Amino acid sequence: MDLERLKKIIKGMVKFNEPMKNHTSFHIGGDATVYVEPKNLEELKKILFLIQEEAIPFFVLGAGSNILVRDNGFDGIIISSENFASLEIKKNKVTAGSGLKLSFLLVSLIKKGLSGLEFLAGIPGTVGGAALMNAGSEEEGIGNFIEKIEIMDFSGKVKNIPKRKLKFSYRNANLSKYFFLSKIEFNLKDEDGNLVKERMRKSLRKKKRYQPIEKHSAGCIFKNPPGLSAGKLIEDAGLKGKKKGNAVISEKHSNYIINSGKAKAKDVLFLMEKIQEKVYKKFQVKLEPEIKII
Ligand SMILES: Cc1cc2nc3c(=O)[nH]c(=O)nc-3n(C[C@H](O)[C@H](O)[C@H](O)COP(=O)(O)OP(=O)(O)OC[C@H]3O[C@@H](n4cnc5c(N)ncnc54)[C@H](O)[C@@H]3O)c2cc1C
C-alpha cells in the first residue's frame, strides 16, 4: 500500500496500525493497517481510486456498534464516516450526514417537535450504519422513514437514490452495493416535542429493562429467525451465562454476548459457534449472525 500517497491525498485524520478496539462498542479487535477519517466527498473519492488502483481491502465504519473485528486486525483501510455529521432540518424534511450519531439526531427531533423515529432511542450508532442495517425494533425499521439517500458509487459518482428504489427488510437494505452513504433524508411528522420525548423515554426504558445496553457488546448477535426469538432459542438451549474467556452470553438477554473485560474476538466467535451448534441440534433452526465480522 502506498502510504505516502495516502498521506498526501488526505487532509482528514490518518492513523497507521490503529487498534480497532478503540472504534467498536465491543471494545474488541486487532489493528487496522490504516484508519482514515476523510474530510469530505472529494477526499473520499481519492481514497476510492487509490483502493481500486492498488486493490486494497477496505471497510466503511460508522460508530462500530454492529461489528466484530478479528484479533489479527484488518489488513486494509478502515474509512470512518466521522466527518460526515451534518444535520439540516427544513419543516418535516430532515437531512442527516451518515456519520451523525443517532442520539444527536433524536435530541434534535425532540427540540423541533418531529415524530417517527422514537423507536430508535437507546440504539447506538450513526445514521449511515442504521440505514444500512435498517436498524430498529422488531416492529419498526428506520427505512420506513427514509425519503432518499445520497451515495457515492464505485465509479466515484455521487447520486441520490429515491425512496422507490430503496428496499428495506428486517435488519437489511439494498445499500451494500454502493461504496459510501453520505446523506440520509427523512420525512417526519409534526408533533409536540414533549410527546416525542416521552415516547423516546418509553422505548429506552423498555430496552434497558430487557437488554444489557450499558455493557460492552455489539447488540444482538443473531437475527431473529422468522416468527421466533433468537434470544429465547439460545436460552432454551441452556446457554445463558456461558463464558469463554471474558466473553459471556448475557444473563439478561441471551442474544447478547458481553465483553466483561479483555475478551478476544476468538472467544466471541467460539461462543457464536457453540450457540449455532446447540440451537441447531435442539431445534433444527439455523441462526444467522446480525453482526458483521471483519
Ligand atoms: C447496546 C446495543 C444495542 C443495540 N440495539 C439495537 C437495536 O435495538 N436494533 C438494531 O437494529 N440494532 C441495534 N444495535 C446494533 C447497532 O447499534 C445498529 O446496527 C447501528 O445502526 C449500527 O450503526 P453503526 O454506525 O455503529 O454502524 P457500524 O457498526 O459501524 O457498521 C454497520 C454496517 O454499516 C456499514 N456502514 C456504516 N456507515 C456506513 C456508510 N456511511 N456508508 C456505507 N456503509 C456504512 C458498515 O460497513 C457495516 O456494514 C445495538 C448495538 C448495541 C451495541
The ligand as an SDF file (V2000), in Angstrom:
LIG
                    3D

 53 58  0  0  0  0  0  0  0  0999 V2000
  -26.0910   -1.9590   23.1470 C   0  0  0  0  0  0  0  0  0  0  0  0
  -26.5290   -2.0940   21.7200 C   0  0  0  0  0  0  0  0  0  0  0  0
  -27.8780   -2.1330   21.4120 C   0  0  0  0  0  0  0  0  0  0  0  0
  -28.3120   -2.2590   20.0760 C   0  0  0  0  0  0  0  0  0  0  0  0
  -29.6510   -2.3040   19.8260 N   0  0  0  0  0  0  0  0  0  0  0  0
  -30.0810   -2.4040   18.5500 C   0  0  0  0  0  0  0  0  0  0  0  0
  -31.4890   -2.4330   18.2480 C   0  0  0  0  0  0  0  0  0  0  0  0
  -32.3490   -2.3800   19.1370 O   0  0  0  0  0  0  0  0  0  0  0  0
  -31.8640   -2.5130   16.9420 N   0  0  0  0  0  0  0  0  0  0  0  0
  -30.9460   -2.5590   15.9290 C   0  0  0  0  0  0  0  0  0  0  0  0
  -31.3430   -2.6070   14.7770 O   0  0  0  0  0  0  0  0  0  0  0  0
  -29.6050   -2.5350   16.1900 N   0  0  0  0  0  0  0  0  0  0  0  0
  -29.1590   -2.4600   17.4570 C   0  0  0  0  0  0  0  0  0  0  0  0
  -27.8150   -2.4450   17.7180 N   0  0  0  0  0  0  0  0  0  0  0  0
  -26.8500   -2.5860   16.6120 C   0  0  0  0  0  0  0  0  0  0  0  0
  -26.3140   -1.2460   16.0550 C   0  0  0  0  0  0  0  0  0  0  0  0
  -26.4220   -0.2370   17.0260 O   0  0  0  0  0  0  0  0  0  0  0  0
  -27.0490   -0.8060   14.7970 C   0  0  0  0  0  0  0  0  0  0  0  0
  -26.9470   -1.7810   13.7910 O   0  0  0  0  0  0  0  0  0  0  0  0
  -26.4670    0.5260   14.2770 C   0  0  0  0  0  0  0  0  0  0  0  0
  -27.3710    1.0770   13.3990 O   0  0  0  0  0  0  0  0  0  0  0  0
  -25.1300    0.3800   13.5860 C   0  0  0  0  0  0  0  0  0  0  0  0
  -24.6370    1.6750   13.3050 O   0  0  0  0  0  0  0  0  0  0  0  0
  -23.0750    1.9910   13.3110 P   0  0  0  0  0  0  0  0  0  0  0  0
  -22.8910    3.3910   12.8870 O   0  0  0  0  0  0  0  0  0  0  0  0
  -22.4670    1.6180   14.6030 O   0  0  0  0  0  0  0  0  0  0  0  0
  -22.5870    1.0190   12.1630 O   0  0  0  0  0  0  0  0  0  0  0  0
  -21.2770    0.0980   12.1130 P   0  0  0  0  0  0  0  0  0  0  0  0
  -21.3760   -0.9650   13.1500 O   0  0  0  0  0  0  0  0  0  0  0  0
  -20.0550    0.9230   12.1160 O   0  0  0  0  0  0  0  0  0  0  0  0
  -21.4660   -0.5580   10.6690 O   0  0  0  0  0  0  0  0  0  0  0  0
  -22.5730   -1.3780   10.3820 C   0  0  0  0  0  0  0  0  0  0  0  0
  -22.6210   -1.6280    8.8800 C   0  0  0  0  0  0  0  0  0  0  0  0
  -22.9470   -0.4100    8.2110 O   0  0  0  0  0  0  0  0  0  0  0  0
  -21.9330   -0.0690    7.2640 C   0  0  0  0  0  0  0  0  0  0  0  0
  -21.8230    1.3960    7.2340 N   0  0  0  0  0  0  0  0  0  0  0  0
  -21.7880    2.2390    8.2840 C   0  0  0  0  0  0  0  0  0  0  0  0
  -21.7560    3.5180    7.8670 N   0  0  0  0  0  0  0  0  0  0  0  0
  -21.7440    3.4810    6.5050 C   0  0  0  0  0  0  0  0  0  0  0  0
  -21.7080    4.4790    5.4850 C   0  0  0  0  0  0  0  0  0  0  0  0
  -21.6610    5.7910    5.7560 N   0  0  0  0  0  0  0  0  0  0  0  0
  -21.7060    4.0780    4.1860 N   0  0  0  0  0  0  0  0  0  0  0  0
  -21.7430    2.7610    3.8730 C   0  0  0  0  0  0  0  0  0  0  0  0
  -21.7890    1.7740    4.7910 N   0  0  0  0  0  0  0  0  0  0  0  0
  -21.8050    2.1280    6.0960 C   0  0  0  0  0  0  0  0  0  0  0  0
  -20.6800   -0.7900    7.7350 C   0  0  0  0  0  0  0  0  0  0  0  0
  -19.7800   -1.0400    6.6550 O   0  0  0  0  0  0  0  0  0  0  0  0
  -21.2890   -2.0800    8.3000 C   0  0  0  0  0  0  0  0  0  0  0  0
  -21.5310   -2.9810    7.2520 O   0  0  0  0  0  0  0  0  0  0  0  0
  -27.3560   -2.3370   19.0460 C   0  0  0  0  0  0  0  0  0  0  0  0
  -25.9790   -2.2760   19.3490 C   0  0  0  0  0  0  0  0  0  0  0  0
  -25.5750   -2.1650   20.6690 C   0  0  0  0  0  0  0  0  0  0  0  0
  -24.0950   -2.0920   20.9840 C   0  0  0  0  0  0  0  0  0  0  0  0
  1  2  1  0
  2  3  1  0
  2 52  2  0
  3  4  2  0
  4  5  1  0
  4 50  1  0
  5  6  2  0
  6  7  1  0
  6 13  1  0
  7  8  2  0
  7  9  1  0
  9 10  1  0
 10 11  2  0
 10 12  1  0
 12 13  2  0
 13 14  1  0
 14 15  1  0
 14 50  1  0
 15 16  1  0
 16 17  1  0
 16 18  1  0
 18 19  1  0
 18 20  1  0
 20 21  1  0
 20 22  1  0
 22 23  1  0
 23 24  1  0
 24 25  2  0
 24 26  1  0
 24 27  1  0
 27 28  1  0
 28 29  2  0
 28 30  1  0
 28 31  1  0
 31 32  1  0
 32 33  1  0
 33 34  1  0
 33 48  1  0
 34 35  1  0
 35 36  1  0
 35 46  1  0
 36 37  1  0
 36 45  1  0
 37 38  2  0
 38 39  1  0
 39 40  1  0
 39 45  2  0
 40 41  1  0
 40 42  2  0
 42 43  1  0
 43 44  2  0
 44 45  1  0
 46 47  1  0
 46 48  1  0
 48 49  1  0
 50 51  2  0
 51 52  1  0
 52 53  1  0
M  END
$$$$
